[in-house]
Amino acid sequence: MFDHAKATIRHRKGPFVGVFVAVLAAAALLTGLGVLFESGLRAGVPPQRYAGAPVVVGARQAIQVAEDLDQPYRERVPLPVETLEKVAAVPGVAKAVGDITVPVTVGGVPAGAHGWGSAELAPFSLRDGERPRTDGVVLDSALAARTGAEAGDEVEIALGAVPRTFTVTGVTGQAHSRAAALFFTDEQAGELFGRPEQVDAVGVLAEPGVDADELAARISAAVPGVVTYTGDARGDVEFLDVGQVRSQLVVLSLSFAGTAIMIAMMVVASTLALSVQQRRREFALLRAVAATPRQVHRMVGAEILLVAGIAAVLGVLPGYALAYGLRSAFAAVGTLPADFGLALGPAPAVAAIVLCLGTARIAGWVAARRVARIQPVDALRESAVDAKPVGRARVLAGVVALALGTGAAVLPVFLPGEIGVAGAGGSALLMVVGIALLGPRLVAVAIRLAGGPLRRMSPVGGYLAVANVTASARRLAVAVTPLVLAVTLASVQVFLRSTVDAEARDQADRGVVADFVVTAPSGLAPSVTDRVRAAAGVAGVTPVVRSQVFVKHTMAGQPETAALAAQGVDPEGLANTLDLVPREGSMESLRDDTVALSTMAAETVGVGIGDELELRLGDGAVVRPTLVATYQRGLGFGDVTLPHDVLIAHTTSRLDQSILVDAADSGAAARSLAAIQGVVVADRTALAAAGQAERDANSWVNLIALFVILGYVAIAVVNTLVMATAARSREFALLRLVGTGDRQVRRMTLIESLIVIAIAVVVGSLAAVPPLVGVAVGMTGSPVPVVEPLAYLGIVGGTALLGLLAIGVPTRLALRARPITAIA
């Protein structure tokens, strides 16, 4: 059977080329996503300041979620200072060194300040000068070069926008590319750190001959509650963003892969269906000369295994290149660190090959089922036209899919909260599946509506195009489906982002009623708030600190852990600086063990005024506040609002992000605030919406993911249309032999392509409406999404360009051959 399959492939390359391209592209896409997933599990950034410590001890930096992936905390989880003694007492430990990091700016350059005692963990050594002394500092060589400072010079170092002058006592001979470092005395660093009972991490120096992994195991057993790191994993505890990125990469690749696998299966299946359909005459002849259904199935299976197997194996190679391209793209938009490495192993390639072969084999069996079972006479009669109508089961499945998609889209109307929004967002794929199943019916309806005008506009080309579309609805439906998919996915992804961003900006703009907003690049210390409060013309101030909290709740009967943007404010005078639009309760009650939630968060968690809920703050601390108020502007200011002092105590920097100023005299306040060094004073529009940076990063990630998926869909569209058009060379030859001119044939295919594009744009746009409206209702309360006209024109233009080129180019190539040669 394989010999027969090889012969068939060799002599009938056309249909198999399309299958080869579809499977190869699918394997590349799935391999690239698999590499990202594996990298999220075991890749990272090598340590720099901890490079000289074979073992690093830290606290657990993620909340353990039994039913899902662990979720990293936004803030650093500290260790009790007593951990130093416990680690030092473990056999094999030569020395345990506590490390703390204080975020500062040196001449406008962000840096991390440490105690000189932790310099040996890198290790750092002096190039010039001497160790730090009181009111003295040692700079790493790169920081010294950027600021132009040398030993003996004075530098201004700002902590929380409070500048102080220090003398440079020395410059190290080392510098690290990732973060600038400077060193105070251990006492000075501890004073600036402000938490003598805590350290960020513990670096462990081992005794000679002690294995790092063995020592890490001993420490874990002797000191419960800590996490030990060895090898490149030490970078996770040194750089918090790396640990967070690894978790995000796993979640991203999984969610991205789910959509990609569904699309790849649809594309491969439709391509195989078209390939089998184009060979109906061949299968009809085989059935007519007594080939059994089993033999037909075996032949198709052998062909698929050969073509798809070779394509899948070859596709994994560009898949690894795609992973590097995605890594570079994510790094360019700030989602991944530029130095984040990829884990390259065989598992992604094997998984992609198995998925592609399995999908191709199942799709081939389904596509060959009818041609294998049909009676030989019927097979010969149907080999030239689409004689078989769309089955009732397929129509019913399509209607059910559309109904389910519509039902999911309107969930926010009846089911407020996150679950309703998630259902509405996921309805797009259900709509596309329904459209794919009903494709031939949609094409038939469209041509009935447009047939008359097209015939009148072009008596020859229009007549031929309408006749062809009417007779070949199945063939065109296969071409329409990937175009519909492209329009729907692009519209949903782009306009969901624009809708949420517009609402968040609007809430932030309307919610800030303060006269001025005071900010600083590195955050604002409490002393800055006191100076602003005492400034002339200032009636009141509201310091704002931002972080992230976790709350556990139940969604659809399953336990969930949601990460919510949080802000900390003081309720005194809040009404004069911030309007959150309270719905229930009172924001003035926000004191001590209380919390306010956005209406979306309260509905998602399922709590009401007076209920107690459990929150995990950014550093892992657990609090159980009572809900005292709900408010409407959660997108603009975060879903959780806590008392200022409660939230700031559990952040890494212990600094505010902004200070809202209510002015009694705007002119006097503006002058007095401008005199405060180290701060930036702006009007009320300067306060960015809560979580805007995360939304921007997520938007870029989604757009990159969308671009990759649409790239695959574009390949599928071109592949399908070229296959369908190239297979019509005998049809074109017959038309030319009976007197149809080349120009008329080209006009016919142009009109057909315009029909396909028009159906795809109209149907794809309509399919995007329910999910967009549903999400808009759930997130903004308005059924009108924000649609950017230029973006929509770009989606339509890209779809039209794909369709025109994919049909026009192979048509011109087919017309180059002499008609008598082509029809033979």
ABEGO torsion letter per residue (X at the ends): XAAAAAAAAAABAAAAAAAAAAAAAAAAAAAAAAAAAAAAAABEBBBAAAAABABBBBBBABBBBAABBBBBBABBBBBBAAAAAAAAABBGBABBBBBBBBBBBBGGBBBBBBBAAAAAAOBBBBABEBBBBBGBBBBBAAAAAAAGBBBGBBBBBBBGGBBBBBBBABBBABBBAABBBBBBBAAAAAAAAGBAABBABBBBBBBBGBBAAAAAAAAAAABBGBBBBBEAAAAAAABAAAAAAAAAAAAAAAAAAAAAAAAAAAAAAAAAAAAAAAAAAAAAAAAAAGBBAAAAAAAAAAAAAAAAAAAAAAAAAAAAAAAAAAAAAAAAAGABBAABBBBBBAAAAAAAAAAAAAAAAAAAAAAAAAAAABBAAAAAAAAABBABBBBAAAAAAAAAAAAAAAAAAAAAAABBEAAAAAAAAAAAAAAAAAAAAAAAAAAAAAAAAAAAAAAAABAAAAAAAAAAAAAAAAAAAAAAAAAAAAAAAAAAAAAAAAAAAAAAAAAAAAABABABBBBBAAEBBAAAAAAAAABBGBABBBBBBBBBBBBBBBBGGBBBBBBBBBBBBBABGAAAABBAGBABEBAAABBEBBBBBBAAAAAAAGBBBGBBBBBBBAAGBBBBBBBABBBABAAAAEABBBBAAAAAAABAAGBBABBBBBBABAAAAAAAAAABBGBBBBBAAABBBBGAAAAAAAAAAAAAAAAAAAAAAAAAAAAAAAAAAAAAAAAAAAAAAAGBBAAAAAAAAAAAAAAAAAAAAAAAAAAAAAAAAAAAAAAAGBABBBBBAAAAAAAAAAAAAAAAAAAAAAAAAAAABBAAAAAX
